[in-house]
Amino acid sequence: MKRVLLTGAAGNIGGRLRRLLPPIYPELRLSDLKPPADLRNDEEFVAAELGDLAAVEKAVAGVEGIIHLGGHAVEGSWETILNANIIGCRNLFEAARRQSVARVVFASSNHAVGFYPRVERIGSAVTVRPDTRYGLSKAFGEALGALYADKYGLRVLCLRIGNLGDKPLDQRRLSIWLSPDDLVQLIRIGLEHPDLEYEIFYGASLNERAWWDNSRAYAYGYRPAGRAEAFRDQAMAEQAKLAPDPVGDFYQGGSFCAEEFAGDLRKPWR
Ligand code: 15L
Protein backbone atom coordinates (compact mmCIF):
# COMPACT_ATOMS: atom_id res chain seq x y z
CA MET A 1 0.00 0.00 0.00
CA LYS A 2 1.72 3.16 -1.18
CA ARG A 3 -0.84 5.60 -2.50
CA VAL A 4 -2.92 6.74 0.47
CA LEU A 5 -5.26 9.71 0.85
CA LEU A 6 -5.54 11.51 4.18
CA THR A 7 -8.69 13.64 4.49
CA GLY A 8 -8.94 16.27 7.21
CA ALA A 9 -5.20 16.79 6.75
CA ALA A 10 -5.30 20.38 8.04
CA GLY A 11 -6.79 19.32 11.41
CA ASN A 12 -5.11 18.38 14.66
CA ILE A 13 -4.85 14.62 14.10
CA GLY A 14 -4.15 15.22 10.41
CA GLY A 15 -1.19 17.42 11.27
CA ARG A 16 0.36 14.68 13.38
CA LEU A 17 -0.23 12.02 10.72
CA ARG A 18 1.40 14.23 8.08
CA ARG A 19 4.61 13.85 10.06
CA LEU A 20 4.25 10.18 11.02
CA LEU A 21 2.93 8.53 7.85
CA PRO A 22 5.27 9.46 4.97
CA PRO A 23 8.00 6.97 5.98
CA ILE A 24 5.33 4.24 5.84
CA TYR A 25 3.23 5.51 2.92
CA PRO A 26 5.60 7.46 0.69
CA GLU A 27 2.89 8.59 -1.73
CA LEU A 28 0.62 10.21 0.83
CA ARG A 29 -1.91 12.64 -0.66
CA LEU A 30 -3.51 15.23 1.61
CA SER A 31 -6.98 16.72 1.35
CA ASP A 32 -9.01 19.27 3.26
CA LEU A 33 -11.06 22.37 2.51
CA LYS A 34 -7.88 24.47 2.46
CA PRO A 35 -4.21 23.46 2.53
CA PRO A 36 -2.53 23.31 5.93
CA ALA A 37 -0.74 26.60 6.66
CA ASP A 38 2.62 24.80 6.81
CA LEU A 39 2.19 22.67 3.66
CA ARG A 40 5.63 21.63 2.36
CA ASN A 41 6.75 21.50 -1.27
CA ASP A 42 7.13 17.74 -1.11
CA GLU A 43 3.51 17.21 0.03
CA GLU A 44 0.69 16.60 -2.46
CA PHE A 45 -2.52 18.46 -1.60
CA VAL A 46 -5.96 18.30 -3.26
CA ALA A 47 -8.65 20.67 -1.97
CA ALA A 48 -12.10 19.06 -1.62
CA GLU A 49 -15.33 20.01 0.08
CA LEU A 50 -16.80 16.74 1.37
CA GLY A 51 -20.30 17.81 0.31
CA ASP A 52 -19.16 17.95 -3.33
CA LEU A 53 -19.08 14.38 -4.66
CA ALA A 54 -17.23 15.30 -7.88
CA ALA A 55 -14.49 17.04 -5.89
CA VAL A 56 -14.21 14.10 -3.50
CA GLU A 57 -13.96 11.71 -6.44
CA LYS A 58 -11.06 13.73 -7.83
CA ALA A 59 -9.33 13.65 -4.46
CA VAL A 60 -9.60 9.86 -4.16
CA ALA A 61 -8.73 9.05 -7.80
CA GLY A 62 -5.72 6.75 -8.02
CA VAL A 63 -5.26 5.94 -4.34
CA GLU A 64 -5.32 2.44 -2.89
CA GLY A 65 -6.40 3.41 0.61
CA ILE A 66 -8.05 6.30 2.44
CA ILE A 67 -7.74 7.53 6.02
CA HIS A 68 -10.92 9.55 6.49
CA LEU A 69 -10.52 12.11 9.25
CA GLY A 70 -12.39 14.87 7.39
CA GLY A 71 -15.59 16.47 8.64
CA HIS A 72 -16.74 18.35 11.70
CA ALA A 73 -14.84 17.06 14.77
CA VAL A 74 -17.07 18.23 17.64
CA GLU A 75 -20.76 18.92 18.27
CA GLY A 76 -22.39 21.28 15.77
CA SER A 77 -25.75 22.38 14.45
CA TRP A 78 -27.81 19.80 12.59
CA GLU A 79 -27.05 21.52 9.25
CA THR A 80 -23.31 21.45 9.91
CA ILE A 81 -23.31 17.79 10.93
CA LEU A 82 -25.62 16.78 8.07
CA ASN A 83 -23.42 18.38 5.41
CA ALA A 84 -19.93 17.68 6.69
CA ASN A 85 -20.37 14.32 8.40
CA ILE A 86 -23.39 12.58 6.92
CA ILE A 87 -23.51 13.71 3.30
CA GLY A 88 -19.72 14.15 3.36
CA CYS A 89 -19.12 10.65 4.68
CA ARG A 90 -21.50 9.15 2.13
CA ASN A 91 -19.65 11.01 -0.63
CA LEU A 92 -16.31 9.70 0.62
CA PHE A 93 -17.44 6.05 0.62
CA GLU A 94 -19.25 6.42 -2.70
CA ALA A 95 -16.21 8.05 -4.30
CA ALA A 96 -14.07 5.20 -2.93
CA ARG A 97 -16.39 2.66 -4.54
CA ARG A 98 -16.51 4.47 -7.89
CA GLN A 99 -12.72 4.83 -7.98
CA SER A 100 -12.08 1.20 -6.92
CA VAL A 101 -10.24 2.14 -3.73
CA ALA A 102 -9.45 -1.03 -1.76
CA ARG A 103 -9.56 0.16 1.85
CA VAL A 104 -10.95 2.91 4.08
CA VAL A 105 -9.97 3.66 7.66
CA PHE A 106 -12.81 5.76 9.08
CA ALA A 107 -12.17 8.00 12.08
CA SER A 108 -15.23 7.29 14.22
CA SER A 109 -15.37 8.54 17.78
CA ASN A 110 -16.03 7.45 21.34
CA HIS A 111 -19.02 9.80 21.12
CA ALA A 112 -20.88 7.17 19.06
CA VAL A 113 -21.25 5.33 22.38
CA GLY A 114 -20.85 8.26 24.79
CA PHE A 115 -24.07 7.64 26.73
CA TYR A 116 -22.78 4.40 28.25
CA PRO A 117 -22.13 4.99 31.93
CA ARG A 118 -18.53 4.91 33.07
CA VAL A 119 -19.29 1.96 35.37
CA GLU A 120 -19.90 -0.20 32.32
CA ARG A 121 -17.24 -1.92 30.21
CA ILE A 122 -18.28 -2.17 26.57
CA GLY A 123 -17.02 -4.00 23.51
CA SER A 124 -17.25 -2.73 19.95
CA ALA A 125 -20.43 -4.71 19.14
CA VAL A 126 -22.70 -2.85 21.59
CA THR A 127 -25.74 -0.89 20.43
CA VAL A 128 -24.65 2.65 19.65
CA ARG A 129 -25.58 5.33 22.21
CA PRO A 130 -24.54 8.61 20.59
CA ASP A 131 -24.15 11.53 22.96
CA THR A 132 -24.45 14.31 20.38
CA ARG A 133 -25.46 14.94 16.76
CA TYR A 134 -21.71 14.58 16.13
CA GLY A 135 -21.66 11.13 17.79
CA LEU A 136 -24.74 10.16 15.78
CA SER A 137 -22.92 11.05 12.55
CA LYS A 138 -20.03 8.80 13.61
CA ALA A 139 -22.48 5.92 14.21
CA PHE A 140 -23.85 6.64 10.72
CA GLY A 141 -20.33 6.45 9.28
CA GLU A 142 -19.73 3.09 10.96
CA ALA A 143 -22.97 1.70 9.51
CA LEU A 144 -22.18 3.17 6.10
CA GLY A 145 -18.79 1.47 6.22
CA ALA A 146 -20.52 -1.84 6.96
CA LEU A 147 -22.81 -1.38 3.95
CA TYR A 148 -19.90 -0.64 1.60
CA ALA A 149 -17.93 -3.58 3.02
CA ASP A 150 -20.77 -6.10 2.80
CA LYS A 151 -22.29 -4.95 -0.48
CA TYR A 152 -19.26 -3.77 -2.47
CA GLY A 153 -16.30 -5.55 -0.87
CA LEU A 154 -14.56 -2.41 0.33
CA ARG A 155 -12.35 -3.23 3.33
CA VAL A 156 -13.23 -0.92 6.16
CA LEU A 157 -11.84 -0.30 9.61
CA CYS A 158 -13.71 2.11 11.91
CA LEU A 159 -11.69 3.53 14.78
CA ARG A 160 -13.73 4.81 17.70
CA ILE A 161 -11.05 7.26 18.70
CA GLY A 162 -10.90 8.26 22.35
CA ASN A 163 -8.71 11.33 22.75
CA LEU A 164 -5.53 11.67 20.73
CA GLY A 165 -2.65 13.65 22.15
CA ASP A 166 0.81 13.54 23.68
CA LYS A 167 -0.70 12.78 27.09
CA PRO A 168 -4.09 12.31 28.76
CA LEU A 169 -5.54 15.72 29.64
CA ASP A 170 -7.74 14.88 32.65
CA GLN A 171 -9.33 12.00 34.55
CA ARG A 172 -11.68 11.03 31.74
CA ARG A 173 -8.84 10.96 29.24
CA LEU A 174 -6.91 8.51 31.48
CA SER A 175 -9.53 5.99 30.35
CA ILE A 176 -9.65 6.93 26.65
CA TRP A 177 -6.23 8.30 25.70
CA LEU A 178 -4.65 7.33 22.37
CA SER A 179 -1.00 8.09 21.61
CA PRO A 180 -0.11 9.16 18.06
CA ASP A 181 2.15 6.11 17.57
CA ASP A 182 -0.61 3.76 18.64
CA LEU A 183 -2.96 5.44 16.17
CA VAL A 184 -0.43 4.77 13.40
CA GLN A 185 -0.37 1.10 14.45
CA LEU A 186 -4.17 0.92 14.19
CA ILE A 187 -4.18 2.65 10.80
CA ARG A 188 -1.64 0.16 9.49
CA ILE A 189 -3.91 -2.72 10.49
CA GLY A 190 -6.74 -1.04 8.60
CA LEU A 191 -4.72 -0.43 5.45
CA GLU A 192 -2.60 -3.58 5.40
CA HIS A 193 -3.95 -6.52 7.40
CA PRO A 194 -4.79 -9.30 4.90
CA ASP A 195 -7.74 -10.68 6.90
CA LEU A 196 -9.50 -7.41 7.61
CA GLU A 197 -12.91 -7.01 5.95
CA TYR A 198 -14.97 -4.86 8.33
CA GLU A 199 -14.18 -4.10 11.93
CA ILE A 200 -14.74 -1.54 14.64
CA PHE A 201 -11.83 -1.00 17.05
CA TYR A 202 -11.47 1.42 19.91
CA GLY A 203 -8.78 4.00 19.27
CA ALA A 204 -7.21 3.74 22.70
CA SER A 205 -3.75 3.06 24.10
CA LEU A 206 -2.92 0.66 26.92
CA ASN A 207 -5.09 2.40 29.51
CA GLU A 208 -5.51 0.63 32.83
CA ARG A 209 -8.76 2.55 33.47
CA ALA A 210 -10.21 1.67 30.06
CA TRP A 211 -14.00 1.38 29.75
CA TRP A 212 -13.60 -0.52 26.51
CA ASP A 213 -12.92 -4.11 25.62
CA ASN A 214 -10.66 -3.71 22.59
CA SER A 215 -10.12 -7.42 21.98
CA ARG A 216 -11.02 -7.14 18.28
CA ALA A 217 -8.00 -4.88 17.80
CA TYR A 218 -5.77 -7.22 19.80
CA ALA A 219 -6.93 -10.13 17.65
CA TYR A 220 -5.48 -8.32 14.61
CA GLY A 221 -2.12 -7.85 16.33
CA TYR A 222 -2.57 -4.40 17.91
CA ARG A 223 0.00 -3.98 20.67
CA PRO A 224 -0.33 -0.45 22.09
CA ALA A 225 2.73 1.04 23.71
CA GLY A 226 1.25 4.21 25.26
CA ARG A 227 0.18 3.84 28.91
CA ALA A 228 -2.11 6.56 30.24
CA GLU A 229 -1.35 5.74 33.85
CA ALA A 230 2.23 6.94 33.38
CA PHE A 231 0.70 10.48 33.28
CA ARG A 232 -1.75 9.97 36.16
CA ASP A 233 -0.51 12.69 38.50
CA GLN A 234 -0.53 15.41 35.83
CA ALA A 235 -3.96 14.37 34.56
CA MET A 236 -5.45 14.32 38.06
CA ALA A 237 -3.95 17.75 38.80
CA GLU A 238 -5.70 19.08 35.68
CA GLN A 239 -8.93 17.35 36.74
CA ALA A 240 -8.82 19.12 40.10
CA LYS A 241 -9.07 22.47 38.26
CA LEU A 242 -12.36 21.47 36.59
CA ALA A 243 -15.78 22.13 38.07
CA PRO A 244 -17.75 18.96 38.95
CA ASP A 245 -20.16 17.95 36.19
CA PRO A 246 -22.81 15.48 37.45
CA VAL A 247 -23.86 14.43 33.95
CA GLY A 248 -20.46 14.56 32.22
CA ASP A 249 -18.74 12.75 35.08
CA PHE A 250 -21.31 9.93 34.99
CA TYR A 251 -21.15 9.06 31.28
CA GLN A 252 -18.22 7.98 29.14
CA GLY A 253 -18.75 10.86 26.69
CA GLY A 254 -18.10 13.46 29.40
CA SER A 255 -19.08 17.05 28.63
CA PHE A 256 -20.51 16.02 25.25
CA CYS A 257 -23.27 14.25 27.24
CA ALA A 258 -23.88 17.27 29.44
CA GLU A 259 -24.45 19.65 26.50
CA GLU A 260 -28.22 20.25 26.07
CA PHE A 261 -28.90 17.44 28.59
CA ALA A 262 -32.52 17.43 29.74
CA GLY A 263 -32.77 13.76 30.75
CA ASP A 264 -33.01 12.29 34.20
CA LEU A 265 -29.75 11.12 35.71
CA ARG A 266 -31.62 9.08 38.29
CA LYS A 267 -33.02 7.05 35.43
CA PRO A 268 -30.09 6.27 33.18
CA TRP A 269 -31.12 4.85 29.79
CA ARG A 270 -31.09 1.22 30.91
C1 15L B 1 -13.76 13.67 19.84
O1 15L B 1 -14.38 12.93 19.10
C2 15L B 1 -13.32 15.02 19.42
O2 15L B 1 -13.05 15.10 18.03
C3 15L B 1 -12.13 15.52 20.21
O3 15L B 1 -12.01 16.90 19.98
C4 15L B 1 -12.28 15.24 21.71
O4 15L B 1 -13.30 16.02 22.25
C5 15L B 1 -12.54 13.77 21.94
O5 15L B 1 -13.61 13.30 21.16
C6 15L B 1 -12.82 13.43 23.41
O6 15L B 1 -13.82 12.76 23.69
O7 15L B 1 -12.01 13.77 24.26
Residues whose N, C-alpha, C, O or C-beta is under 5 A from the ligand:
A	BS01	15L	A73 V74 S109 I161 G162 N163
